[in-house]
Amino acid sequence: MSKNTANIVLDALRYLAWMTAAAMLIYSQAELMCLAVVVAIGLGEWQSTH
């Protein structure tokens, strides 16, 4: 997988994680919201260092 394709996949996963966090906020699922935020931030950090 090329670096460009990997970046597109990571961007999509990060977007999905943020959307999940927003949905969990709406449905008052604090634990899952925190997990989704951690995943989104983690993907962003990993992407910026690779």
C-alpha positions in Angstrom: 0.0 0.0 0.0 1.4 3.4 -1.0 1.9 6.1 1.5 -0.8 8.2 -0.2 -3.3 5.4 0.0 -2.4 4.8 3.7 -3.0 8.5 4.4 -6.4 8.4 2.8 -7.4 5.3 4.8 -6.2 6.9 8.0 -8.0 10.1 7.3 -11.2 8.1 6.7 -10.7 6.2 10.0 -10.1 9.3 11.9 -13.1 11.0 10.4 -15.2 7.9 11.3 -13.8 8.0 14.9 -14.8 11.7 15.3 -18.3 11.0 13.9 -18.6 8.1 16.3 -17.5 10.4 19.2 -20.2 13.0 18.1 -22.9 10.3 18.0 -21.9 9.0 21.4 -22.1 12.6 22.8 -25.7 12.8 21.4 -26.7 9.5 22.9 -24.9 10.2 26.3 -22.5 7.3 26.0 -19.5 9.0 27.8 -17.3 6.0 27.9 -17.6 5.2 24.2 -17.3 8.9 23.3 -14.0 9.1 25.2 -12.7 5.9 23.5 -13.6 7.3 20.1 -11.9 10.6 20.8 -8.7 8.7 22.0 -8.8 6.7 18.8 -9.2 9.8 16.6 -6.4 11.7 18.3 -4.2 8.6 18.3 -4.7 8.1 14.6 -3.9 11.8 14.0 -0.7 11.6 16.1 0.4 8.4 14.4 -0.2 9.8 11.0 1.7 13.0 11.7 4.8 11.0 12.9 4.8 8.5 10.0 
